[in-house]
Amino acid sequence: MSIQKLTETNVFDGEEGLKADRDNIIQEFPYVSSIMCGRGALSNPALFRELKGGNKMTREEFISFHDHIYESYHEIIAKEKHFLHKMQEMWTYWNQYLCIELEIMRKIRGVSSISEYTSVINHLFDTIL
């Protein structure tokens, strides 16, 4: 990766999602004053707490985060197909942190109704997470 110091304020934009990612960036690019981590925060809602030395995300926190995203999208996205697509997209981010088995991810990507999605996710929450 090639980054040069361009100004007094340098921001690193990448796929950071773990404390180790941040630590590696700071070590490799000491002049970087800020790190963008939007996708990292989507995949791990406890990222900022972890970066400050706090606890990792718990199962209950993740389920609560999922449910909040689910309910929020469901309120604003009228078409079932579009809603499911958004939720499937979120699982792409979450899987970066959770490392869910490929078979389960295929089931999530393959759902075609809200009831099917709910069934797959409830099974995931009850048996795997």
Salt bridges, closest charged atoms under 4 A:
GLU15 OE2 - ARG39 NH1 2.78
ASP23 OD2 - LYS19 NZ 3.08
ASP23 OD1 - ARG22 NH2 3.00
GLU61 OE2 - ARG49 NH1 2.72
ASP67 OD1 - HIS66 ND1 3.00
GLU89 OE1 - LYS86 NZ 3.48
GLU103 OE2 - LYS107 NZ 3.84
